[in-house]
Amino acid sequence: MNIYDIIEKKKHGQELTKEEINYFVDGYTKGEIPDYQISALLMAICLKNLNLDETVNLANAMLNSGDLVDLSKIKGIKVDKHSTGGVGDTTSLVLGPLVASAGLVFAKMSGRGLGHTGGTLDKLESIPGMRIDLQMDEFINNSNKIGISIIGQTADITPADKKLYALRDSTATVDNISLIASSIMSKKLAVGADALVLDVKVGSGAFMKDVESATKLSEIMVSLGKKFNHKTKALITSMDEPLGFAVGNSLEVIEAINTLKGQGPQDLRQLCLALGSKLLLMSNFADNEDEAKEILETNIRNGKAFEKFKEFVKAQGGDISYIDDTSKFKLSKYKVEIVSKDEGYVKKIDALLIGEIARDLGAGRITKESKIDLGAGIILNKKIDDFVKKGELLATFYTDKEKDINLQVENIYKAYEIGEKNKETHKLIYKEID
């Protein structure tokens, strides 16, 4: 067996065997096969695609290229959630405490963001003292004690995926659905939750731009989950505008706290209730959707979800006085309010542009070495289908970059389209895949 023959085989659209896939994944991970040959193979895969069996075998090869995280010492039903990425996506900070308050165990290993804003870990670090680098024993103990723990990846998980993704990123071979699905699911399957819900974003601020593509990706990921005996469902959700009002790090933590107290934006609340209901149903904690949703809504009303968030923050060293009084969060020096030049309805918001503005204000990273300004970001005062008067507040942003203020004000205006009312109401959740 050799890599030349494997490239030749896929170039002609033939199915690769499990042994051939294991061979090239193992060889590339160990440095025995050079970049240029794997680049050729990745391009052949993009042009000829992988079938489901090949995708399963690729996910399995990457899954077994590193450590597997053993969660068997955690009692109860362990659940996880993965989002394919968007703008203002604060879901984990709300969903985790919410489902933990209902009796599930939200034991999550997360990553840092490279793009619009920080990832879940960066957002959590905007809480002074918050530790996301717990040892595995602490992670397990916290999960057992309070039902929730979120940490960075401490194990050497899926090194093959890390290496392959870096090569895909530099060779224009990222946007193949089988490669995306196997990459995502190999990482999730390496951390063995009992039930996984996938939030597959679609729209201007998402990687998948149309529902058809998002459906194909969701179907493959759910099939992969089931092939590895993990309960898996997916929701296809809109990213045609940022989720919630806040785009940033401290700003999104504040918004998550408000949502857990029943005061947050409706779209963020609705999405977290939908995702949480799926996890309750998959874990047999409810008999139907309405019952599951009522359990979660009750725990928002009675304060249990908010108290669970405080327990979580305290257990990981965070200063809970910031959770009780969000005015203590330090925001960036310059606060800039942008008012509407027109009157009418918000027809569109360019979610990708809003994300890029937030990044350039300091809230995100361009490279892994970039330093994040945790206090930078944007508050959207108007969302799609809202009516806005001339001179009324559209958005507010925070930054320490004084010289970029005028440019970013103009970019905010470019992101908003105001005019006649849309004929159809903006939709948040398109469909469920199970």
C-alpha positions in Angstrom: 0.0 0.0 0.0 1.3 3.5 -0.8 -0.1 7.0 -0.9 0.4 7.4 -4.7 -2.1 4.6 -5.4 -4.5 6.0 -2.9 -4.5 9.4 -4.5 -4.9 7.8 -7.9 -7.8 5.7 -6.7 -9.7 8.7 -5.3 -8.9 10.8 -8.3 -11.0 8.4 -10.3 -13.9 8.5 -7.8 -13.3 5.0 -6.3 -14.1 4.1 -2.7 -11.2 4.0 -0.3 -11.0 1.1 2.1 -10.8 1.4 5.9 -7.2 0.2 5.7 -6.3 2.8 3.1 -7.8 5.6 5.1 -6.1 4.4 8.3 -2.8 4.3 6.3 -2.9 7.9 5.1 -4.2 9.3 8.4 -1.6 7.5 10.4 1.2 8.2 8.0 0.5 11.9 7.8 0.1 12.3 11.6 3.5 10.7 12.1 5.1 12.9 9.4 5.8 9.9 7.1 3.7 11.3 4.2 4.5 14.8 3.0 2.0 17.7 2.8 2.0 17.9 -1.0 0.7 14.3 -1.3 -2.0 14.8 1.3 -2.9 18.1 -0.3 -3.5 16.2 -3.6 -5.6 13.6 -1.8 -7.7 16.3 -0.1 -8.4 18.0 -3.4 -9.4 14.7 -4.9 -11.8 14.1 -2.0 -13.3 17.6 -2.6 -13.8 16.9 -6.3 -15.0 13.2 -6.0 -16.4 13.2 -2.4 -16.5 10.5 0.2 -19.5 8.2 0.8 -20.9 7.5 4.3 -18.7 4.4 4.9 -15.5 6.4 3.9 -16.6 9.3 6.2 -17.2 6.9 9.1 -13.7 5.4 8.6 -12.1 8.8 8.3 -13.8 10.0 11.5 -12.7 6.7 13.2 -9.1 7.1 12.1 -8.9 10.6 13.4 -10.7 9.7 16.6 -8.1 7.0 17.3 -5.1 9.1 16.4 -4.9 10.5 20.0 -6.3 10.2 23.5 -9.9 9.3 24.3 -11.4 11.0 27.3 -13.0 8.6 29.8 -16.0 10.1 31.5 -17.1 6.8 33.1 -16.3 8.2 36.6 -18.9 10.9 36.1 -22.3 9.8 37.4 -25.5 10.4 35.6 -26.3 11.2 32.0 -23.6 13.2 30.4 -24.7 15.6 27.6 -22.9 17.9 25.2 -23.6 20.4 22.5 -21.7 21.6 19.5 -22.3 24.6 17.3 -20.9 24.9 13.8 -20.1 28.6 14.6 -21.8 32.0 14.2 -21.9 35.5 15.6 -23.0 36.3 19.1 -23.3 32.5 19.9 -23.6 32.5 23.7 -25.6 29.3 23.7 -23.2 27.1 25.9 -23.2 29.6 28.7 -27.0 29.4 29.0 -27.6 25.8 27.9 -25.1 24.2 30.3 -26.5 25.6 33.6 -30.1 25.2 32.3 -29.9 21.5 31.6 -27.7 20.9 34.7 -30.4 22.5 36.8 -32.8 19.8 35.4 -30.5 17.0 36.5 -28.3 16.3 33.4 -24.5 16.5 33.5 -23.1 19.1 31.1 -19.5 18.0 30.9 -17.9 19.9 28.1 -14.4 20.4 26.7 -14.3 23.5 24.6 -12.0 25.6 22.5 -10.9 29.1 21.9 -12.2 31.2 19.1 -10.3 32.3 16.0 -12.4 34.9 14.3 -15.3 37.2 15.2 -15.0 36.9 19.0 -13.4 34.6 21.5 -14.7 31.1 22.0 -16.5 29.8 25.1 -13.3 29.6 27.1 -12.4 33.2 26.3 -15.8 34.4 27.3 -15.6 32.6 30.6 -12.2 34.2 31.2 -13.8 37.6 31.2 -15.1 36.6 34.7 -12.2 37.4 37.0 -10.5 34.4 38.6 -12.4 31.9 36.3 -10.2 28.8 35.6 -10.7 26.8 32.5 -7.5 24.8 32.8 -8.8 22.3 35.4 -7.1 18.9 35.8 -9.1 15.9 34.8 -9.9 15.0 38.5 -11.3 18.5 39.1 -13.3 18.3 35.9 -14.8 15.0 37.0 -15.4 16.1 40.6 -17.2 19.3 39.6 -19.3 17.4 37.1 -20.3 15.0 39.8 -20.9 17.6 42.5 -22.8 20.3 40.6 -23.6 18.7 37.2 -21.6 21.1 35.1 -18.0 21.8 34.1 -16.5 23.5 31.1 -12.8 23.3 30.4 -10.2 23.5 27.7 -8.9 20.3 26.1 -6.4 18.8 28.5 -5.7 15.6 26.5 -4.1 15.1 23.2 -7.4 14.7 21.4 -7.5 14.0 17.6 -4.0 15.2 16.6 -4.7 13.9 13.1 -7.6 16.3 12.7 -5.6 19.2 14.0 -2.9 18.5 11.4 -5.3 17.8 8.5 -7.4 20.9 9.3 -4.4 23.2 9.2 -3.6 21.7 5.8 -7.2 22.0 4.5 -7.2 25.7 5.7 -4.2 26.5 3.5 -5.2 24.5 0.4 -8.8 25.6 -0.1 -10.1 22.2 0.9 -12.2 23.2 4.0 -15.6 23.2 2.4 -16.3 19.6 1.8 -19.2 18.2 3.8 -17.6 14.8 4.6 -14.4 16.4 5.7 -16.3 18.9 7.9 -18.5 16.2 9.4 -15.6 13.8 10.2 -13.6 16.7 11.7 -16.3 17.8 14.0 -17.5 14.4 15.0 -14.1 12.9 15.6 -13.5 15.6 18.3 -17.0 15.2 19.9 -16.8 11.4 19.9 -13.4 11.5 21.6 -15.1 13.0 24.6 -17.8 10.4 25.3 -21.0 12.1 26.1 -24.2 10.0 26.3 -26.2 12.5 24.2 -25.1 15.2 21.8 -27.1 18.0 20.2 -25.7 19.8 17.2 -26.6 23.4 16.4 -25.9 23.7 12.7 -25.9 27.3 11.7 -27.0 28.5 8.2 -27.0 32.0 6.7 -24.8 35.0 6.0 -22.9 34.7 9.3 -22.4 30.9 9.1 -20.1 28.5 7.2 -23.2 26.9 5.5 -25.0 29.4 3.4 -28.2 27.5 2.5 -30.5 25.1 4.3 -29.9 22.3 1.7 -26.2 22.3 2.5 -26.8 22.5 6.2 -29.2 19.6 6.0 -26.6 17.4 4.2 -24.0 18.2 6.8 -26.5 17.6 9.7 -27.6 14.2 8.2 -24.0 13.0 7.9 -23.0 14.2 11.4 -26.1 12.5 13.0 -25.4 9.3 11.1 -21.8 9.4 12.3 -23.0 9.8 15.9 -25.3 6.8 15.6 -22.7 4.7 13.9 -20.6 5.2 17.0 -23.6 4.4 19.3 -24.0 8.0 20.5 -27.5 9.6 20.7 -27.3 12.5 18.3 -29.7 15.1 17.0 -29.2 18.3 15.0 -31.1 21.5 14.8 -30.6 23.7 11.7 -30.8 27.3 13.0 -30.5 30.7 11.4 -27.4 32.9 11.4 -28.7 35.5 9.0 -28.3 37.9 12.0 -26.3 37.6 15.2 -27.9 35.5 17.9 -29.1 37.8 20.7 -28.0 41.4 21.1 -24.4 41.0 22.3 -21.3 40.3 20.2 -18.2 40.2 22.3 -16.8 38.4 25.4 -17.8 40.2 28.6 -20.9 41.5 26.7 -22.0 38.0 25.9 -21.4 36.7 29.4 -23.6 39.6 30.7 -26.3 38.6 28.1 -26.1 34.9 29.2 -26.6 35.9 32.9 -29.6 38.0 31.9 -31.0 35.2 29.9 -30.7 32.7 32.8 -32.5 35.3 34.9 -35.4 35.4 32.4 -34.4 38.8 31.0 -32.4 38.0 27.9 -33.2 38.3 24.2 -36.0 36.0 22.9 -34.0 34.4 20.2 -31.2 33.2 22.5 -33.8 32.0 25.0 -35.8 30.2 22.4 -32.8 28.4 20.9 -31.5 27.3 24.3 -34.9 26.0 25.3 -35.1 24.1 22.0 -31.6 22.6 22.3 -32.1 21.8 26.0 -35.5 20.1 25.3 -33.7 17.8 22.8 -31.2 16.8 25.4 -33.9 16.1 28.0 -35.8 14.0 25.5 -32.7 12.0 24.4 -31.9 11.4 28.1 -35.5 10.3 28.9 -35.9 13.1 31.4 -39.2 14.1 29.6 -41.8 12.3 27.6 -42.5 15.0 25.0 -41.3 18.4 23.8 -43.8 20.4 25.8 -42.9 18.7 29.1 -39.2 19.2 28.4 -39.6 22.8 27.6 -41.8 23.4 30.7 -39.1 21.8 33.0 -36.5 24.3 31.6 -38.8 27.3 31.7 -39.7 26.5 35.3 -36.0 26.5 36.2 -35.5 29.9 34.7 -38.6 31.3 36.5 -37.7 29.8 39.9 -34.0 30.9 39.7 -32.5 27.3 39.7 -30.8 27.8 36.3 -29.2 31.1 37.4 -28.1 29.6 40.7 -26.5 26.7 38.8 -24.5 29.1 36.8 -23.2 30.7 40.0 -22.3 27.3 41.4 -20.4 26.6 38.2 -18.5 29.9 38.3 -17.6 29.5 42.0 -16.4 25.9 41.5 -14.0 27.0 38.8 -12.6 30.0 40.8 -14.7 32.8 39.3 -15.7 35.9 41.3 -19.5 35.4 41.7 -19.9 39.1 42.7 -19.7 39.8 39.0 -22.5 37.4 38.3 -24.7 39.2 40.9 -23.7 42.6 39.7 -22.8 42.6 36.0 -22.0 46.4 36.1 -18.7 45.2 37.6 -17.5 43.9 34.2 -14.9 46.2 32.7 -15.9 47.3 29.2 -13.6 49.0 26.7 -12.7 52.7 27.0 -14.7 54.1 24.1 -18.5 53.7 24.0 -20.0 54.7 20.6 -23.7 54.9 19.9 -24.9 54.7 16.3 -28.3 56.1 15.4 -30.4 55.4 12.3 -30.2 57.7 9.3 -33.5 56.3 8.0 -37.0 55.2 9.2 -38.4 51.8 8.4 -38.1 48.1 9.3 -34.8 46.3 9.6 -34.9 44.1 6.6 -31.4 42.5 6.9 -28.3 42.5 9.1 -25.1 41.3 7.6 -24.1 38.9 10.4 -20.7 38.2 8.9 -19.9 42.0 8.7 -21.0 42.5 12.3 -18.7 39.7 13.3 -15.8 41.2 11.4 -16.5 44.6 13.0 -16.5 43.0 16.5 -13.2 41.3 15.7 -11.6 44.6 14.5 -12.9 46.4 17.6 -10.7 43.9 19.5 -13.2 41.2 20.5 -11.7 38.5 18.3 -8.5 37.0 16.9 -7.0 37.1 13.5 -4.2 34.7 14.5 -3.9 32.3 17.4 -1.4 34.7 19.0 -3.7 37.7 18.8 -4.7 39.2 22.2 -8.4 39.6 22.8 -9.9 42.7 24.4 -12.5 41.1 26.6 -14.4 44.4 27.0 -14.8 45.1 23.3 -17.8 44.3 21.2 -21.2 45.4 19.9 -24.7 45.6 21.3 -27.4 45.5 18.6 -30.3 47.7 19.7 -32.3 46.7 16.6 -32.8 43.3 15.0 -34.5 42.0 11.8 -38.2 42.9 11.6 -37.8 45.7 14.2 -39.2 49.1 13.4 -36.7 51.9 13.7 -37.2 55.7 13.6 -34.7 58.2 12.2 -32.4 59.2 15.0 -33.2 56.1 17.1 -30.4 53.9 18.4 -29.3 51.1 16.0 -26.3 49.8 17.8 -23.6 50.5 20.4 -20.0 49.4 20.3 -17.1 49.4 22.8 -13.4 49.5 21.8 -10.0 50.8 22.9 -9.1 51.5 19.3 -9.8 55.2 19.0 -8.4 55.6 15.5 -10.8 53.0 14.0 -14.0 54.4 15.4 -15.2 56.3 12.4 -14.5 53.4 10.1 -16.5 51.0 12.3 -19.4 53.4 12.5 -19.6 53.4 8.7 -19.4 49.6 8.7 -22.3 49.3 11.1 -24.4 51.4 8.7 -23.3 49.0 5.9 -24.4 46.0 7.9 -28.0 47.3 8.3 -30.6 47.4 5.5 -33.7 49.4 6.5 -36.8 49.6 4.3 -40.2 48.1 3.8 -41.4 45.3 6.2 -40.3 41.8 5.1 -43.1 39.7 3.7 -42.1 36.7 5.8 -41.1 36.8 9.5 -37.5 36.0 10.3 -37.2 32.3 11.2 -34.8 31.1 13.9 -35.1 27.3 13.7 -35.6 25.6 10.3 -35.7 21.9 11.0 -34.6 19.0 13.2 -32.5 16.1 11.9 -32.5 12.8 13.9 
